[in-house]
Amino acid sequence: MKNGIRIEICAGSIEDVITASRYDAVDRIEFNSALELGGLTPGFASFLEARRITDKKLICMCRPRPAGFRYSPKEISVLCEEAELFLKHGADGIVFGILMDDCTIDAKTTEMLASLAHRYGKEAVFHKAFDETPDRLAAARTLIACGIDRVLTSGGSPDVISGMEEIALLQKTYGEQLQILPGGGVSEDNARLLLQKTGCTQLHMSAKISRNDSGAYYAVSGSRIEAVCSTL
């Protein structure tokens, strides 16, 4: 934490976890696989290694496939099993997002997963599936009723700056009942402005750079973490 601001780094590999863990200002790590696909459930062995590596809060992505967030009963069943495995073995929370066919929140499954996380004394986080809902204020009320602790959002827009007004509205309206976590395009160029304009006190960022190994892949950049921290 720096100046009262919590920073969450989106990690897609063990190397990303190592990089993010070097910085005292980083409060949490959201652990994924396949960031180039928007972030999917990490492998269990990778999670166990990440848990051994870092003493930062470690939030595990529970997302079975890329594309949308309307899952079959079998996909939901496996997602729930993986979520419990992470929680049993030391995750500090789970992050997920499940929608109905009309893109409203799947309240039944969301409440079940939130209850599961809380049973282990951990956090339940709803990810940017939230931004696909037709009415984010109504969706926020549903998340509160389901017991969700935090929601990741770019305000229903492609990035946090274009969604800044809605993020500010969500923070003003529901920030005392639901943590509003801005994410999607957070950078050293806009982090300070985003916090000032929205009233939020935390940020989610990948701090990513592109690397190449017979093809491009994303990796967390320590220098970008430092650059954001220097603006706060």
ZIHUHU-V206882 format. One record per helix or strand. SS is the DSSP state (alpha for helix, beta for strand). FROM is the first residue (numbers start at 1). TO is the last residue. If there is no record, write none. Layout:
# ZIHUHU-V206882
ss=SS from=FROM to=TO
ss=SS from=FROM to=TO
This chain:
# ZIHUHU-V206882
ss=beta from=2 to=2
ss=beta from=5 to=11
ss=alpha from=14 to=21
ss=beta from=26 to=31
ss=beta from=33 to=33
ss=alpha from=35 to=37
ss=beta from=40 to=40
ss=alpha from=44 to=53
ss=beta from=57 to=61
ss=alpha from=73 to=88
ss=beta from=93 to=96
ss=beta from=99 to=99
ss=beta from=105 to=105
ss=alpha from=107 to=119
ss=beta from=123 to=126
ss=alpha from=128 to=132
ss=alpha from=136 to=146
ss=beta from=150 to=153
ss=alpha from=164 to=174
ss=beta from=179 to=183
ss=alpha from=191 to=198
ss=beta from=202 to=205
ss=beta from=208 to=212
ss=beta from=216 to=220
ss=alpha from=222 to=231
